[in-house]
Amino acid sequence: MHQHIIIEPFKIKTVEPITMSTEKQRLEWLRKAHYNPFLLTSDQVIIDLLTDSGTSAMSTAQWSAMMSGDESYAGARSWKKLEHVIHDLTGYPHILPTHQGRAAERILYSLLGGKGKVFISNTHFDTTRANIEFSGAKAIDCPIEQALHPSVRHPFKGNMDISRLEKLIREHGAKNVGAVIMTVTNNTGGGQPVSMENMKAVSALCKENKILFVIDACRIAENAYFVNHRETGFEGKSYKEIAQEMFSLADGCVMSAKKDGLVNIGGFLALRDNELSDACTNLLIITEGFTTYGGLAGRDMEAIAVGLEEVFDRDYLRYRIRSTEYLGEKIQEYGIPIMLPIGGHAVYVDAKGLYKHIPVEQYPGQALVCALYRIGGVRCVEVGSVMFGTYDERGTLIPAPMELVRLAIPRRVYTQSHVDYVVEVFQEIAAHARETKGMRITHEPKFLRHFTAHFEPVP
Ligand code: F0G
């Protein structure tokens, strides 16, 4: 039989009920949450596409490995197992476990950062930028030009702009560049992959200028899928071999295992350099825990060790990338403009394109986030001027380059009928697009404002 449909390559053994609700209930809950879905409780949500981070369903193999977790303070068996798996994958000699990705970022970037330093990335994720800026350093995004245009197709829209990178290094002086960071896939830029060719070019530039090259590897398995399918010369390689080759081009990585580690908590920092690793280890012990557990329980390390191998499974990755693509293709049929091509872990809706009548100062992305929740109980996050907007001295908004809304797909959690339901909600969104109102901020914190800001609809 020629098989067209790609089925979920797993059976469901444990289920978690979804609490259903009415539009009237949701409108009230949304008001109480100040129109910020981060402030809703999870049982007020029907389909939760807020993040693919820490929301994976674990396999039977992971759950059973957890039972053999060794909870010893030092030298736990579970740590040895995890260290072996990460070493085999990355090739880096020094591996530091952390409780999640940003803990690895805080350790590394607080040591490399500080006033006068700059970091250059294809796009810094929000916690990456926040950790860098908190140290007093500057974070500069350097994606290729095509990355900033949602409708422009490019097979590797996550790539770094090499000539601009060269210019930036010259401008700031190589010794002032704390690190060059490649985020794979590029989350904030639309979940877009980075090609091996681009990695090689960045790696060469960093070597030439003696600049540390770090991979933010939290979705490197998904990135490997795209390299295998889109880049010449990689058709015959396994997804894991492609990831291994990528790691070989850099000096180290930070990884939030909450994504392609297929777990609910965990992360690590891995490095080649002895001295830098020693300095990081000091900070690790002060702030996360001893070197053989970081901030993790032995059972967490067991689950990550299994997850990091399962994620490279051919059938899993094919299902994973195809199911994201399915959602994107279906909502496009209703005229919803999205970031193209469709990325790995999420579909990014172009809210500026959908709500042309809402000015960026009234946050079209936040308006869409609220409409999706009100109409269908679908929760997602704005990735636009709420997340990345800043103000000039006069308090005028400097908007983000794009106003996107991210529909992130938790791994192995939702079935095709859940996704079809989200598609139905979008049908309604499209039908009422012109009546949708903009939003304004009524309260905001200094850092990472999207998490806790309050909003209200513009009358
Ligand atoms: N880097 C990237 C590219 C990320 O996407 C994230 C987290 C982190 C670092 C930080 O890792 O959460 O384990 O501390 N992204 C989540 C998201 C929060 O929803 O995209 P963490």
Boltz pocket constraint, residues with backbone or C-beta under 6 A from the ligand:
constraints:
  - pocket:
      binder: B
      contacts: [[A, 50], [A, 51], [A, 52], [A, 53], [A, 99], [A, 100], [A, 101], [A, 102], [A, 103], [A, 125], [A, 127], [A, 128], [A, 183], [A, 185], [A, 187], [A, 216], [A, 218], [A, 256], [A, 257], [A, 258], [A, 266], [A, 267]]
      max_distance: 6.0
